[in-house]
Amino acid sequence: MKNRQIPGTDLSVSPICLGTMTFGTPVSETDAVKLVHYAIDKGINFIDTANMYEGYTRYIGSSGGVAEEILGKALSSCRDKVVIATKVGMKVGNAPEDEGTSPAAIRKQLEWSLKRLTMDTIDIYYLHQPDPEASLAEILATLREVIKEGKIRYYGISNYSAEQLKELLGAADENNLPRPVICQPPLSLLKQDALSVLLPLCEREKIAVAPYQILQGGLLTGKYKRGKEIPSDSRKAEKKEWVWDFNDELFDKLEKFEEEAKKKGFTMTQYAIRWVLDQPTVVSAIVGVKHPSQIDSAIESFSISL
């Protein structure tokens, strides 16, 4: 894998980004630490987490922090080898500053993330979702402050629509405040909405893209078959509400994609990953894994040309 530069930064990231949403459950701390080290050994230098991540035990308002704590332990001896991204904005408690991206929320949640990660600086700090209750100018002014303080290096946005990103860019430019350097939307063969307006906007504005849900909760791995039992170790079996409901229309699409993948010599997983990585402005694709073999498969998606 050849690393890709995030425009406007000194960050060069691997095309595969290790996702950590399932760290804690079903991926135990011991296994998660091993996966982090294995990924780094294989050339992955980009790791994505969030203050809310705690695996399948997550519920709205729960305190989160589990994935960050695990990463802090895993990276205690190799922090300099990776680009770390975490997020703020989802509800992680009952206090007003435990939700959203107000200046108070950013200040409080950033300190907690730094403590859990046992780091002085976070490379990329994402606004996890738009916050209609907070002033964009105040949000961006706070981000500028924590950048100057050395607590974060750059910031990005996640789950923003094109219109919301335009509004944020307008506020940044009008007030001479920093712009986001990276955008994190959902994007997959099954969910291509971002291609119509959001990615073209990012391309014009020189904003990198690092999509999530690229395998659509495991639907694009080829493990689910029409008329067959659900694999016992799959996400559909472990956390069914996190995976789309099955129907004939969905299986028609999956079978079509699998046939396309076979024609090109890919597994379905590799085809889905490579498709995302070949979209304009995409620098890295976030892949969640439970086993080292899944890291190998993701990396191998670069060995065959689409």
C-alpha positions in Angstrom: 0.0 0.0 0.0 1.2 3.5 -0.9 0.1 6.1 1.7 -2.1 9.0 0.5 -1.6 12.6 1.5 -4.4 14.5 3.3 -4.5 17.9 1.4 -3.4 20.9 3.4 -1.7 18.8 6.1 1.6 16.9 6.7 -0.4 13.7 7.3 0.1 10.8 5.0 -2.2 7.9 5.7 -2.6 4.3 4.6 -5.5 3.6 2.3 -6.9 1.2 4.9 -7.9 2.8 8.2 -8.5 0.5 11.1 -11.9 1.1 12.6 -12.5 0.4 16.4 -16.2 0.6 16.9 -16.4 -3.0 18.0 -13.5 -2.8 20.4 -14.7 -4.0 23.8 -17.5 -6.2 22.5 -17.3 -8.4 20.5 -13.6 -7.7 20.2 -12.0 -8.2 23.6 -9.3 -5.9 24.9 -6.7 -8.6 24.5 -7.7 -9.3 20.9 -8.1 -5.6 20.0 -4.5 -4.9 21.2 -3.2 -7.7 19.0 -5.2 -6.5 16.0 -3.8 -3.0 16.4 -0.2 -4.3 16.5 -0.9 -6.6 13.6 -2.4 -3.8 11.5 0.6 -1.6 12.2 3.0 -4.4 11.3 1.2 -4.8 8.0 1.6 -1.1 7.1 -1.7 0.4 8.4 -0.9 3.7 10.0 -4.4 5.3 10.3 -6.7 4.3 13.2 -10.2 5.7 13.7 -12.1 5.8 17.0 -14.6 7.9 18.9 -15.4 9.0 22.4 -18.6 7.0 22.2 -17.3 3.6 21.0 -17.7 0.7 23.4 -18.7 -2.1 21.1 -22.1 -3.8 21.0 -22.9 -2.7 24.6 -23.4 0.8 23.3 -26.8 2.5 23.9 -27.8 6.2 23.5 -26.3 8.1 26.3 -23.9 5.4 27.6 -20.5 6.7 28.7 -18.4 5.2 25.9 -14.7 5.5 26.1 -13.9 1.8 25.9 -12.3 1.9 22.5 -10.1 4.9 23.3 -8.9 3.2 26.5 -7.9 0.1 24.6 -6.1 2.1 22.0 -4.3 4.0 24.7 -2.9 0.7 25.9 -2.2 -0.7 22.5 -0.3 2.4 21.3 1.7 3.0 24.5 5.0 2.0 22.8 4.2 2.9 19.2 2.3 6.2 19.2 4.7 7.8 16.7 3.8 5.1 14.1 0.1 6.1 13.6 -2.3 8.8 12.7 -5.1 8.8 15.3 -8.6 10.2 14.8 -11.3 10.4 17.4 -14.6 12.2 17.5 -16.9 14.4 19.6 -20.6 15.1 19.4 -22.7 12.0 20.3 -24.4 11.7 23.7 -22.1 10.1 26.3 -23.7 11.1 29.5 -26.4 13.3 31.1 -24.6 16.6 31.5 -25.2 19.3 28.9 -21.6 19.1 27.8 -21.8 15.3 27.3 -23.5 15.8 24.0 -23.0 18.1 20.9 -20.1 20.2 19.9 -20.5 23.4 21.9 -17.3 25.0 23.1 -17.9 23.5 26.6 -18.6 20.0 25.1 -15.4 20.1 23.0 -13.3 21.2 25.9 -14.7 18.5 28.3 -14.8 15.6 25.8 -11.4 16.4 24.3 -9.7 16.3 27.8 -11.4 12.9 28.5 -10.3 11.5 25.1 -6.7 12.6 25.6 -6.7 11.0 29.0 -8.2 7.7 27.8 -5.8 7.6 24.8 -2.9 8.6 27.1 -1.8 11.1 24.5 -0.9 14.8 24.4 -2.1 15.3 20.9 -4.8 13.9 18.6 -4.0 14.1 14.9 -7.6 14.4 13.6 -10.6 15.5 15.8 -13.9 14.9 14.1 -17.2 16.7 14.8 -19.2 13.5 14.8 -22.4 15.1 13.7 -23.8 18.6 13.1 -25.0 20.5 16.2 -27.9 22.8 15.5 -27.7 24.2 19.0 -24.2 25.5 18.8 -22.8 28.5 16.8 -20.6 27.4 14.0 -18.3 30.4 14.7 -17.9 29.4 18.3 -17.3 25.8 17.5 -14.6 26.7 15.0 -13.1 29.3 17.3 -12.8 26.6 20.0 -11.2 24.2 17.5 -8.7 26.9 16.6 -7.8 27.4 20.3 -7.2 23.7 20.9 -5.1 23.5 17.7 -3.0 26.4 19.0 -2.7 24.6 22.4 -1.4 21.5 20.6 -4.2 19.3 21.8 -5.3 18.5 18.3 -3.5 19.0 15.0 -6.4 19.1 12.5 -10.2 18.6 12.6 -12.7 16.9 10.3 -16.4 16.4 10.0 -18.6 13.3 10.1 -22.2 12.7 9.0 -22.5 16.2 7.5 -24.5 16.7 4.4 -23.1 18.8 1.5 -25.3 21.7 2.6 -24.1 21.5 6.2 -20.5 21.4 5.0 -21.0 24.4 2.8 -22.4 26.3 5.8 -19.5 25.3 7.9 -17.0 26.3 5.2 -18.7 29.7 4.9 -18.5 30.3 8.6 -14.8 29.3 8.6 -13.9 31.7 5.7 -16.1 34.6 7.0 -14.4 34.5 10.4 -10.9 33.5 9.3 -11.2 30.2 11.2 -9.7 26.8 10.3 -11.4 24.6 7.7 -11.9 20.9 8.1 -9.2 18.8 6.3 -11.2 15.6 6.1 -14.8 14.4 5.8 -16.2 11.0 7.0 -19.5 10.0 5.3 -21.1 6.6 5.0 -20.3 5.2 1.5 -20.6 1.7 0.0 -21.7 -0.1 -3.1 -25.1 -0.3 -1.4 -25.2 3.4 -0.2 -23.9 5.8 -2.8 -25.7 9.0 -1.9 -22.4 10.8 -1.1 -21.3 10.5 -4.7 -23.9 13.0 -6.0 -23.0 16.2 -4.2 -20.9 15.7 -1.1 -17.8 14.1 -2.7 -17.7 16.6 -5.6 -17.9 19.4 -3.0 -15.0 17.8 -1.1 -13.0 17.5 -4.4 -13.6 21.2 -5.2 -12.6 22.3 -1.7 -9.6 20.0 -1.5 -11.0 18.1 1.5 -10.0 14.5 1.9 -12.6 11.8 2.4 -12.4 8.7 4.7 -15.7 6.8 4.4 -17.2 4.5 7.0 -19.7 1.6 6.6 -17.9 0.6 3.4 -19.0 -3.0 3.9 -22.5 -2.0 5.0 -22.4 -3.8 8.3 -20.9 -6.9 6.7 -23.5 -7.2 4.0 -20.8 -6.7 1.3 -18.6 -9.5 2.6 -20.4 -12.3 0.9 -21.2 -14.1 4.2 -25.0 -13.7 3.9 -26.7 -15.9 1.3 -30.3 -16.0 0.1 -32.1 -18.8 1.9 -29.2 -19.7 4.1 -28.8 -19.5 7.8 -27.1 -16.4 9.3 -23.5 -17.2 10.3 -23.3 -17.4 14.1 -20.2 -15.1 14.3 -21.6 -12.4 12.0 -22.9 -9.0 13.0 -26.4 -9.9 12.0 -26.3 -12.7 14.6 -24.5 -10.7 17.2 -26.2 -7.3 16.8 -29.1 -7.6 14.3 -30.3 -4.1 14.7 -27.0 -2.8 13.2 -27.6 -4.7 9.9 -30.3 -4.0 7.3 -33.2 -6.3 7.1 -33.0 -9.0 4.4 -35.3 -9.0 1.4 -35.2 -10.2 -2.2 -34.2 -6.8 -3.5 -31.2 -6.7 -1.2 -30.1 -10.2 -2.2 -30.5 -9.3 -5.9 -28.0 -6.5 -5.4 -25.6 -8.6 -3.3 -25.5 -11.4 -5.9 -24.9 -8.9 -8.7 -21.9 -7.4 -6.8 -20.5 -10.8 -6.0 -20.7 -11.8 -9.7 -18.9 -8.6 -10.6 -16.2 -9.3 -8.0 -15.6 -12.8 -9.3 -15.1 -11.6 -12.8 -12.3 -9.3 -11.6 -10.7 -11.9 -9.4 -11.7 -10.3 -6.2 -13.6 -11.6 -3.1 -16.7 -9.6 -2.5 -15.1 -7.8 0.4 -12.1 -6.8 -1.6 -14.3 -5.5 -4.5 -16.3 -3.4 -2.1 -13.2 -1.9 -0.4 -11.5 -1.2 -3.7 -14.6 0.4 -5.2 -14.7 2.9 -2.3 -11.0 3.6 -2.5 -11.3 4.4 -6.2 -13.8 7.2 -5.6 -12.6 10.8 -6.0 -10.9 12.4 -3.0 -11.0 9.2 -0.9 -7.7 8.8 0.9 -8.6 6.0 3.2 -11.4 3.5 3.9 -12.4 2.6 7.4 -12.5 -1.2 7.9 -13.6 -2.8 11.2 -12.2 -6.3 11.8 -12.3 -9.1 14.3 -9.5 -11.3 12.9 -6.1 -10.7 11.4 -7.1 -12.5 8.2 -9.6 -9.6 7.6 -6.8 -7.1 7.7 -4.9 -9.2 5.1 -7.9 -9.4 2.9 -8.4 -5.6 3.0 -4.8 -5.0 2.1 -4.9 -7.6 -0.7 -7.6 -5.5 -2.4 -4.8 -3.4 -3.9 -3.3 -6.4 -5.8 -5.9 -6.5 -8.5 -6.9 -3.7 -10.8 -10.6 -2.8 -11.3 
